Amino acid sequence: MSEHNIASPLPGVFYRSPAPGQPPFVEVGSPVSPGQTVGLVEIMKQFSEIKTETAGTLKSFRVDDYGTVAPGDVIAVVEGE
């Protein structure tokens, strides 16, 4: 199996859920499909969805919820099928 990194396309704050108090988009260990949202990056009140490019299992998050990211930072790792 191969690992695929999901990187941030821009700087900002990473959120695992769509809004405070709501469940995360996806949990570690859950299956994911191409184009599935795993979180959001917010910069200046603009939110960008962070999506998977491959199918597999979400192996880990490399950034904490509400953590800051820079362009190219790895947000999550997907173990491919």
C-alpha positions, 0 to 999 in steps of 0.5 A: 500500500502507498501513502498519499500526503494531503497538503495545504494549498495556502496559509491559514488555520486548519479546521477538522469540522464544518462548524464549532460543535459539529462532528469532524468531516472524517475520523482517523481510520475511516475510509475516504474516496477521491474528492472527499473533504477532510477539513477546511483552511481559513484565511481572512474569513475565506474557507477552502475545502481540503479534499483527498485525491485518492481512495484509501484510509485516513491514516493520520492528521499532521496538523491539530484542529485549529492549527496554523498551516503554510502552503505545502504543509502536510495536513493529513496522510491517506493510505491508498488501497 
